[in-house]
Structure formats: C-alpha cells, structure tokens
Amino acid sequence: MNIEYVTKAEHQQLLDIWEASVRATHDFLNENDLQELKPLILEHYFDAVDLRCAKTSNGEILGFCGVHDGNIEMLFISPDARGKGIGRLLANHAIRTQGATKVDVNEQNEQAIGFYLHLGFVVNSRSPIDGQGKPYPLLHLAISQSSKL
C-alpha cells in the first residue's frame, strides 16, 4: 500500500469512494444533504486540502485523506476496504507528514469517533451544527499528548 498525492483526474474516483463510504457510515445524513455536498466536494473541498490517497500496487485507490491547517478535513475509505488498516495508515501519514493534530467528527458517527479515540485523539469540545450550518453536531478532537502514534 502506497500513500500518494492525488491528481485532479482522480477526483471523480475519490467522490465515488466518498459517496459509498458516507452511505455505509453516515446513516443519519439525509439524501438531500448528501446530494448537496457532492458538487461542493468535487468543485471546492478537494482543492482546499492537502489530499493524499492510499493505492494498491496496481494503482487502485482504496481511501483518501485531506488535511488543511492541521485539521483532518476528510478521511474516507472504500467500504470494501474498511477494517484493513487503511484508515490508520492514512491518519498516521496525515499526523506524521502533513502536520495534522485535530479532526472534527459527526457526533452521530460512532464508528469514526471510536476510530479516532483508538488512535489517541481526545474530545476537546462540541458544536451543535456542522460546517454547513446543518443540525449535525460535531465533536472537535485533538491528538493526545500521550498518543503512541
């Protein structure tokens, strides 16, 4: 598994992974909100982050992570590749080489919260709405000083 920079030509493939991942993990998100996010992600959000992907030796992208200003803004894994260490690999890379120290997680996404807590993040605060002003509370996490990452 290699961590590589993402090219603009790969953005649609990442959007497909994002959608499949969100459908598998964000059951609290309604369909209209998901459809509203798709063009924003493709046309704006991918370009606003330092975007890396995990690729197999044959070039298949299994997941991706975007970091901006020390924050993991996006980390999504193809549903078929979940539970195989790809999220940990991307998160470790984000922390070690991209300067990530914090992440915001939807409060309803218990799997993601567990993942980040397991990596050594701790909850610092909570917001009642997400970045789009929608009623999806966010937990703000930061890497613990005692983390073993």
N, C-alpha and C positions, 0 to 999 in steps of 0.2 A: 504494500500500500504506500503510495506516494502522496505527499501534500504539495499541491501545485497552485500557481496563480491561475485565475480564471480569465479566459478571453471573452470578449463581447459575444463572439459566435456561440459560446456555451451558455449564455444567459437563459435562453428558452429551455434548455435542458434542466437548468437549475430551478426555473419556475415550475417545471413539471414535478421535480423532486419535492419542492416546497409544497405544492398543492397536495400531492399524495401523502406527504408527512403530516400536514395540517389536518387532512381528512382522517388520518389514523390516530391523531393525538389531541386534537382541539375540538372535541365533540360539543363544547359549549359555544363555539363560534357559529353564528347563523350563516346561511348560504349567501345572503345579500352582502354581508360584511366580507366574506371570503372573496366574492366576485369584485367588490370594490377595491380590495387590496391587490389583486393580480396585476392590473396595469401600473399601479404605483410601484410595486416591487420591480417589475420589469423595466419601467422607464425612469425610475428615480432611485430607489433604495439600493439596488445592486451597485450603481455608480457612486453612491455616497459612502461606501465602506471599502476597507482593505479586504478583498474577497479571495478566499482560498478554497480549494476543493480536495477531497480525498479520491484518488483514482487508483483503480486496479492496474496491474502490469499491462493489461490490454487496453487501457485508456477509458474504462467505464467509470463514470462519476457515481460515487455511492453516497456522497454527502458534501455539505459545504458550510463554511463559517465566514461571517463578515464582522469585522471589528472597526469601530470608529471611536477615537478619543478615549481609548482604554476600556470601552464597553463592547461586550459581545452583543452585537445587534441582531444577529441571526445565526442559528446553528440548526440545520435540518438534515436528517438522514433519510435515505430511501427506506420505505417501510420494510422491504425485503432484506435490508442490511442492518436493521436495528438489532441491538443486543450483541454485536460482534466487535465492540471496541472502537468503532469509527468515531463516535461522538467524543469519546475520551481522547482519542488521537487528535482530533481537530481542536478540542478545548485546550489540551496541553500545548499544542502548537500556538494557539492564539495567546496563551499566557506567556509562554517562553520566548516567542519570536515577534509577536505583534503587540506586546505590551498590555494585554487585556488583564484587568483586575476586577471587573464588575460585570453584572448582567442583570437585566430585568426579565422576569418570568411571569406569565399569566398565572394568577393565583389558582385558577381552576385547572391548570395543567400540572397535576400532582406528579406525573412521571418526570417532567422536566425539573420540578423542584427537587425531587428525590435525587435525580442525576447530579445536579449542581451541589447539593448538600454533601453527597457522597464524594465529590471531587474536592471538597474542602471550602466551599463558599458558605457564607452565613447571611441570614436575612438582616438587613440594616433598617429598612423602612418599607412602607406600603403606600401605594396611590390608589384611590378609588376608581380611576379611569385609566384607559390605555393612552398611547401616544396620539391616537386619532380622536380622543375625547369620547370614546365608546365606553359603556359600562362594564368593562372587563378589567377588574382590579389587577394591578401589577405589584409584585414583590421585588424590591431592589436588593440584590445580593452583592456581596464583595468577597473576594478571596480572603480567607482567614490567614492571619499571620502564622498560625501553626500548621497550615496546609502542607502536605507532603508532595505537592506537585513539583 
